[in-house]
Amino acid sequence: MYFLGIGGPREPVDDRAGLHAEQERGTVSLHRLVRGLDRAGLLDRPLALKVLTADGLPLGDDDALRPAAAGLIGYCEVAAKEFPQLTAACLDVRGGELDAAAAALVHEPARAKVHAVSLRGGVRRVRALEAVEPAAAPTRFRERGVYLVIGGLGVLGRDTARYLARAHRARLVLVGRAALDERRRADLTALQELGAEVSYVPCDAGDPAALRQVIDETKERFGALHGVIHSAMVLVDKPIRELSEAELRTALDAKADTVWSMFRALRGERPDFVLLYSSAVTLEGNHGQAGYAAGCHVADAWALAAARTAPYPVRTVNWGYWHAAGDAHRERVLDRFAAAGIRPISAAEGMAAVERALSGPLPQTLVVKADPKILTGLGVDPDAMLKAQPHRPAPIRPP
Ligand SMILES: NC(=O)c1ccc[n+]([C@@H]2O[C@H](COP(=O)([O-])OP(=O)(O)OC[C@H]3O[C@@H](n4cnc5c(N)ncnc54)[C@H](OP(=O)(O)O)[C@@H]3O)[C@@H](O)[C@H]2O)c1
């Protein structure tokens, strides 16, 4: 079965409706196809699904960028996990090199463990992981720096805000869609007690105009914006067989729209950094997380492209599992992962990794705490270690 996730308007899409139309043609249509195949009983016997995308995994500055296409990869990774008889192949080419793509797609083997393949100028590339030893470097956070945290009262956002309050007496603007309630008010009070100046702004970060207003108000109040951390998501934990199209879109858009919108709202700004919290789900998918995996792939594609082109450093951290913070559902999930050899990352460990990711030169870092056999299974060579040199930031201006 071949799915051609290509086509659409020639010009890059730069509005939310246009992005949604791309997702409809791409990930949502593939979901419809997979659900149809399942209902027809065709996933109960061996089936190879081969997906072609264009410009979803750009490599060079001259490559066109269509991050929505990358969502198909995340979806396929999860589908191949959930349907044991399904194997899949994902091939991404340059939009201008489609002529050569059909033959390459036919020859690309479908696997149970899907690897996205990039084919550009006849060169076939597959992503690989390398262990990295980060060099010691000064922090990129400023004392009393002004930081915007999107999803700032979620689990990772709150842990990050606490760290910034305690370690850097930061001035924080936290964004989430929900209105302030008792729990959120208590969180803000706790952050103030730790040393932060903090405000919470209810805002849908997928709306670039609304986010731009938050940025303008932040600069008006604090006189600067030194960094932005994206920590927003909506988790929908449901297998594809039960996942409605609306649920798929909810999980997908929560990542894809908000990351696109963040970079759009930041046009004309020169923060010290933008940091995206993404997930290890982009390595090989996770049962029940098709929309989230698709959204994380799209978000990573935006961030990796921005890391090459934005006038400020962009870093993506793909997290393994963060500690559960007292949440019963997360505790149960973590128990399952512990049994498989993956352990939760504590807030202190996570923030040490953030410091290193921000002061280092690598645009994307995977941070996991796992048994060596898990890392070997992910293709990490235990005997090879990349030494990252510290990034040399521009001189820091006083706050
Ligand atoms: N927890 C983990 O183990 C783990 C593992 C890997 C990666 N991550 C990554 O870490 C980040 C945070 O995860 P988490 O576990 O902290 O999630 P979380 O507790 O669910 O928090 C996410 C926050 O995002 C906000 N949000 C969602 N959609 C939004 C929108 N359109 N505009 C503004 N805010 C929005 C939510 O607030 P409202 O509902 O008020 O909007 C929520 O507080 C995510 O990027 C995730 O991919 C987490």
The ligand as a MOL file (V3000), in Angstrom:
LIG
                    3D

  0  0  0     0  0            999 V3000
M  V30 BEGIN CTAB
M  V30 COUNTS 48 52 0 0 0
M  V30 BEGIN ATOM
M  V30 1 N 6.1680 14.2960 31.0930 0
M  V30 2 C 7.0580 13.5910 30.4420 0
M  V30 3 O 7.5200 12.5320 30.9120 0
M  V30 4 C 7.5690 14.0570 29.1170 0
M  V30 5 C 8.3610 13.1540 28.3760 0
M  V30 6 C 8.8290 13.5610 27.1430 0
M  V30 7 C 8.5790 14.8340 26.6960 0
M  V30 8 N 7.8100 15.6880 27.4080 0 CHG=1
M  V30 9 C 7.5860 17.0390 26.8360 0
M  V30 10 O 7.5840 18.0120 27.8510 0
M  V30 11 C 6.5970 19.0190 27.5830 0
M  V30 12 C 5.6730 19.1760 28.7600 0
M  V30 13 O 5.1330 17.9360 29.1520 0
M  V30 14 P 4.3290 17.8200 30.5000 0
M  V30 15 O 4.4080 16.4170 30.9240 0
M  V30 16 O 4.7780 18.9080 31.4210 0 CHG=-1
M  V30 17 O 2.8480 18.1200 30.0100 0
M  V30 18 P 1.6240 18.7140 30.8420 0
M  V30 19 O 1.8190 18.5020 32.3000 0
M  V30 20 O 0.3930 18.1860 30.2150 0
M  V30 21 O 1.7410 20.2680 30.5460 0
M  V30 22 C 1.5440 20.7840 29.2790 0
M  V30 23 C 0.9960 22.1830 29.4060 0
M  V30 24 O 0.7790 22.7040 28.0950 0
M  V30 25 C -0.2970 23.6230 28.1690 0
M  V30 26 N -0.8790 23.7750 26.8430 0
M  V30 27 C -1.4050 22.8230 26.0440 0
M  V30 28 N -1.8430 23.3530 24.8920 0
M  V30 29 C -1.5990 24.6810 24.9650 0
M  V30 30 C -1.8410 25.7740 24.0970 0
M  V30 31 N -2.4460 25.6280 22.9010 0
M  V30 32 N -1.4790 27.0210 24.5090 0
M  V30 33 C -0.8980 27.2070 25.7090 0
M  V30 34 N -0.6380 26.1980 26.5690 0
M  V30 35 C -0.9870 24.9670 26.1980 0
M  V30 36 C -1.2710 22.9970 29.1730 0
M  V30 37 O -1.9540 23.9770 29.8900 0
M  V30 38 P -3.5050 24.3110 29.5550 0
M  V30 39 O -4.2390 23.0130 29.5830 0
M  V30 40 O -3.8940 25.2820 30.5940 0
M  V30 41 O -3.4710 24.9090 28.1970 0
M  V30 42 C -0.3300 22.2400 30.1350 0
M  V30 43 O -0.1610 22.9320 31.3380 0
M  V30 44 C 5.8850 18.5710 26.3300 0
M  V30 45 O 6.4340 19.3250 25.2910 0
M  V30 46 C 6.2240 17.1200 26.1610 0
M  V30 47 O 6.3260 16.8300 24.7930 0
M  V30 48 C 7.2930 15.3210 28.6100 0
M  V30 END ATOM
M  V30 BEGIN BOND
M  V30 1 1 1 2
M  V30 2 2 2 3
M  V30 3 1 2 4
M  V30 4 1 4 5
M  V30 5 2 4 48
M  V30 6 2 5 6
M  V30 7 1 6 7
M  V30 8 2 7 8
M  V30 9 1 8 9
M  V30 10 1 8 48
M  V30 11 1 9 10
M  V30 12 1 9 46
M  V30 13 1 10 11
M  V30 14 1 11 12
M  V30 15 1 11 44
M  V30 16 1 12 13
M  V30 17 1 13 14
M  V30 18 2 14 15
M  V30 19 1 14 16
M  V30 20 1 14 17
M  V30 21 1 17 18
M  V30 22 2 18 19
M  V30 23 1 18 20
M  V30 24 1 18 21
M  V30 25 1 21 22
M  V30 26 1 22 23
M  V30 27 1 23 24
M  V30 28 1 23 42
M  V30 29 1 24 25
M  V30 30 1 25 26
M  V30 31 1 25 36
M  V30 32 1 26 27
M  V30 33 1 26 35
M  V30 34 2 27 28
M  V30 35 1 28 29
M  V30 36 1 29 30
M  V30 37 2 29 35
M  V30 38 1 30 31
M  V30 39 2 30 32
M  V30 40 1 32 33
M  V30 41 2 33 34
M  V30 42 1 34 35
M  V30 43 1 36 37
M  V30 44 1 36 42
M  V30 45 1 37 38
M  V30 46 2 38 39
M  V30 47 1 38 40
M  V30 48 1 38 41
M  V30 49 1 42 43
M  V30 50 1 44 45
M  V30 51 1 44 46
M  V30 52 1 46 47
M  V30 END BOND
M  V30 END CTAB
M  END
